[in-house]
Amino acid sequence: MRSIPVRLPYEQQSTLGKKGSKKSIGDPSVSKQDLNKALVALGLELDSDQVDRSIWLASELLDWNRRVNLTGISSPEDVISKHLLDSFTLVPVLERIFGAGRIRMVDVGTGAGFPGIPAKLARPDLKLTLLEATGKKVAFLEHAIEGLSLDNTEALHTRAELIGHEPGYREAFDVAVGRAVSGMGTLVELLLPLVRLGGWALVMKTQRELDTELQGALPGIEELGGRVTEIASASIAGYLEDRVIVLVEKVRPTPEAYPRRPGVPQRRPLSGRLSDPSDARPVGPVKNGGGVSVRAEL
């Protein structure tokens, strides 16, 4: 069995080292100054503790990634811009939609926790569920949840096609977010069944992806009970180019047939009504093979 690197949680790393000496937070190659400059460009204000926690997350990702392949983004600069900063672009959209109210959010296909964990760091009031089908990534999510002492946060080792039919998760979230894990037509089928009526699916894409995917996805969005209301720019000069967030409002309940069986949304993205009824049959209960991390009851 491949060993998983384990490091001290954030709070211990900030104060403890060998023989009680001080130990800096995170990998020094992840620059706090660079992150602060990027946050200024975004216009997002984080306090010193939120920045330190973000640096810890980035540092842990780099450290784990040397041993366990979690992401193809491997340089400190790219982790800041393409993981942290890209995730933080979600925060102004959440604030515009929901204000200061509490939000229950699910991050579908979260990978190593992006955008969900940075959004949680910026908005500690989030009640966050992270969905990931790859066990080694779930192990990292559990480590990050523990290390950052994130409350109201869980990591589920499962697929959206399964949990989208489960009571307590189906049509239960204020917002579901996906960050380019699949094409638009596929992604909305994974997101919208999880969103309550009146809630939102937020799809993070490049402008190029949007130009090629949106029109073909519109019939499926309508079939799933959604309506595209806005395409918000998420580009940040000098850091992130060509980025958008598609806002899809849940205006009608999603038909019980969706999401379809695991793998079907990827193979046959929706372009309208269900053409093969056999696609709709779920295949058994949710399996949490990598366990569930819950820091506080959701």
Secondary structure, 3 states (H helix, E strand, C coil): CCCCCCCCCHHHHCCCCHHHCCCCCCCCCCCHHHHHHHHHHHCCCCCHHHHHHHHHHHHHHHHHHCCCCCCCCCCHHHHHHHHHHHHHCHHHHHHHHHCCCCCEEEEECCCCCCCHHHHHHHCCCCEEEEEECCHHHHHHHHHHHHHCCCCCEEEEECCHHHHCCCCCCCCCEEEEEEECCCCHHHHHHHHHHHEEEEEEEEEEEEHHHHHHHHHHHHHHHHHCCEEEEEEEECCECCCECCEEEEEEEECCCCCCCCCCCCCHHHHCCCCCCCCCHHHHCCCCCCCCCCCEEECCCC
